[in-house]
């Protein structure tokens, strides 16, 4: 086995064969990192070998994932290798020469969360478990429901009953048993955790299951590999990437933060690549939180690692969390890369949705648009340089939350089916 677990709080190491979820000493707070034997990985694969692969999914990185045989256990859906767009028009609007959008709304169930669920389902198949459960505001549950359906595994999903109907529809259509909890995400999370312990269900819950962050880290792999294939003013860097000797890391990655697992995953992937020597710098991670759900921002601002719960209220349901379950790592990800946390209002989040759509043709749900809203604020505050290479993560498709999109989309014009009516409408 090329990996073991290490507690993020005390540093104690554990064998994955005997420890499934969290550090026994710290209970549910003892989130586990997956530590690899990088020498063995380097002997088995390389940037050139991966870039020559015809598997355009996260499984092209199988040698960097904690699975015994990904070819055997991976569910048959094409997760990952989502587009990285050079957003020239948006970049010009902001005075940025090298702005890229990573559109993870193009995943099978239309969100970033497919990455985590794909690895968790694959691991569940290796472990021989019969049923998987998770708590979600909608996207993680939909991802698990879809990936588990592909693998013909039953699921039970706990979501707040206030979750957007489009997300609940996904859960049901994929065949999950859906528990609509009369409470918020944190209450659904706690109930799911208690149920998994009571009934012996395999639990996908964010951060509690160490394999979620391992799936999410694949976005960092893709960003650095795809940038190496992108024309860039520095011939030396481009030539190095083209030869397959290494990939190219951006200067900054902007990403929305709720429970903290996505930004922790991006950081984990970048640390893996740095340990292997496949990138020559660590990007600054820029965590963007909604003003009404800013527990990680508050902790970062205070200069501590003590996560104080908030009463989360935001239109961006995917990043609404009273208690970020992966908060400690999420704060470290920003602090240790020299990045920053920013907060944005719900109005700023909603305003970003049509801008992304009309200036870059990317339709984002509120949580994904929050990252762009944070970038706009960072530019105004002078936190980024015009020549920096910046990647903005769009974590979910706008069809996930049509109600929010319609708030800012405007209305169509009702007309009679005649040319005269059309002419009148055109004049207005």
LOZARO-856573 format. One record per residue (C-alpha): residue in one letter; x, y, z. Coordinates in pm, whole numbers, plus 50000, padded with zeros to 5 digits. Example, Ala and Ser with C-alpha at 12.3 -4.5 7.8 and 13.67 -1.06 7.14 Angstrom:
residues 2
a512304955050780s513674989450714
end
This chain:
residues 428
x500005000050000x501375034149902x499565054750166x498565058050530x496495082450734x497735110550958x495625130751203x495585167851119x495395176751489x497905154251666x499955139351383x499255103351487x499475079151194x497015051151116x496675021250887x493705024750647x492964987750701x492114994051065x491005030651072x488185040050839x487165075850914x488735098151182x491465098451446x490375075951738x491955100451985x490055130951865x486805115551745x484865133651474x487185164151494x490255143251411x490195147251032x492685124450858x495115133750581x496225107250333x500015104650320x501675088450018x504945071249938x505965096249670x509015076349565x506795047149469x504405070049285x507275086549094x508535052148995x505105042248864x504075073348672x505115107748547x503545139348401x504425126848053x502795092948109x499635109148241x499475134947963x499745106847707x496675089847856x493475087347655x491405084547974x489965119548003x488615116248356x489965117148711x491115081148665x494025093248451x495485101348796x494845066648938x498445062949055x497965093449278x494715080949433x494175057849735x492685028849542x493974993649491x492624990049137x490775019948995x490115002148667x488134976048858x486414997249122x485735030448947x482065036948866x481475039348488x480905076948456x483315102248308x484055124348608x486545152748577x488745166448299x486335195848289x487095225748066x489605252348165x488575282947967x490835312647900x488265339447986x489725367447776x486645389847780x486145387148154x489855391648204x489845423547998x486935436548205x489045432148518x492405441648369x493735406048394x495715390448110x495575354348222x492185346648377x490865311048349x487545295548450x487475259048555x483905248348483x483055218948707x479395223248626x480275200648332x480585169748555x477945141848526x475655155248800x476725191148727x478955198849024x482475196249164x481185171149422x481235143149162x485005141149214x484665131749580x481755108149527x483545089649248x486495081249474x484245072949772x482095049549564x485195032849421x486585027949773x483205015049893x483294988649619x486784978249727x485604975750087x482564955449986x480044977650165x476364974050081x474975009250130x476365044750129x474915074950305x475715111850321x474395145550431x474265173550179x472795207050086x472105190049754x475215187649535x477175161749735x474025140949768x473265143149396x476845133749319x476685103449546x473275093449414x474465095149053x477805077749100x476245050949321x473505045149063x476215039348803x477735013449036x474314998949129x474765006749499x471875018349721x472105051949898x470305071350170x470715109050149x469965134450424x469225169950302x467565200550452x463955201850333x464695237350209x467215224849950x466535236749591x463985214849417x466315207949124x468805191849360x466135171349537x464885160049196x468345146749114x468465126649435x465105110849368x465595104148998x468825085149067x466905062549304x468185073949643x466065072149954x465845108650049x465425120650407x464225156850403x465405169850738x463445197250912x466585216750988x469765229950831x472775212550676x474585208751007x471605191051161x471345168350857x475075161150888x474815151451254x471775129351193x473495111750903x476575105851116x474515091551400x472585069251159x475745055850996x477105046051337x473785031051448x473095010551136x476615004151006x476165023450682x479255035050492x479385072950539x480535097150271x480135127950490x482485156150397x485895154650571x484665127050805x485385103250518x489065109250428x488535099150065x486335129549985x489315153049980x491275127849771x488645130049500x488485167749516x492255171749483x492025159449122x490865194349020x494335207449110x495935180348897x493795190348601x494435227448642x498205222848644x498195197648360x495835218448144x497825250348202x500965232248085x499195226347754x498115262947724x500155288247520x501835312647756x504285341447717x507085323047901x508735299447646x510795282547915x507745272448117x505775262347812x508625241147679x509095224348016x505405215248034x505265204047672x508185180347729x506235163848011x508885171748274x506365190548483x503115209448485x502395246248541x500725259548852x498755292148842x499585321249069x496195320749244x493085299249261x489815315249368x487255291149513x484105294149720x484225279150069x481455264150279x482375233450482x485985237350366x486515204150192x486945217349838x489685242249921x491315215450139x491195192049840x492775217449607x495525223049862x496095185549904x496455180849529x498935209449504x500965195449793x501065161449620x502355177349300x504925198149488x506185167549676x506625149449345x508415179449194x505845182848917x505165219848985x507705246149081x505535268549299x502515267149528x499585288549411x497995312449658x494575299049752x491875325649777x488895313749981x485615331849916x482785329550167x479295344350175x479025371750437x476225352050598x478315320350627x481845331650708x483195309050983x486465301750799x486955338450713x486425347951078x488975322351197x491555332650936x491035369351020x491495362351390x494785344451323x493715312651501x492555277551412x489575277651648x486435274951435x483545293851595x480105283751465x477935309551288x474245310951209x474625306250835x472145323850607x472965328650238x471405324749895x474375302349808x473035270849971x476035249849865x478355270350087x475995275450378x477445259350691x477205268451057x480225246851138x482695240350853x483475203450893x486875207450730x487455242150869x490905237551020x492415224950694x490505251550500x492095278950709x495535263050681x495155260250302x494875297950270x497315307250544x500105283550438x499925292950069x499995330350137x496465335050008x493545352750169x489895349350262x487315374250140x483585376650197x480935386749946x477305396749991x474385377449849x473755406749613x477345404349486x476955366749439x473725370249243x475165398449031x478075376048931x475785349548778x474695369148466x478175384248426x479725349448403x476975338648163x477065368947934x480805375347932x482055339347936x478995317547856x479375298548184x476125293648378x476945290848746x474895283949055x475335309449338x478135290649517x480255289249202x479545325649120x480755335049468x484315327249359x484065352049073x482435378049297x485425373749529x487815378749240x486075411349148x486485423349507x490135412549516x490855432649201x489195463349352x491295459349667x494515455849468x495185420449592x496075406449249x498465417448976x497375421948617x499865396648482x499145368948731x497735335948609x494445332248793x492025302948797x488475307948919x486665275849018x483035273648905x481805245649128x478245239849007x475895245448715x473225272448728x470435247748656x470985235149011x469205266249140x466955281148873x465095302349131x468215322349212x469115326348845x465655339648763x466095366849026x468775382948810x468045370048460x465285394448372x462045384848198x461015375247850x458575396947653x455055383547606x453705390847256x450905380647024x451995357646737x452175385846478x454915406546314x453135438346424x453385427646787x457025418646737x457775452946588x456185470146886x458135448147125x461405455446945x460825492946985x460595488947362
end
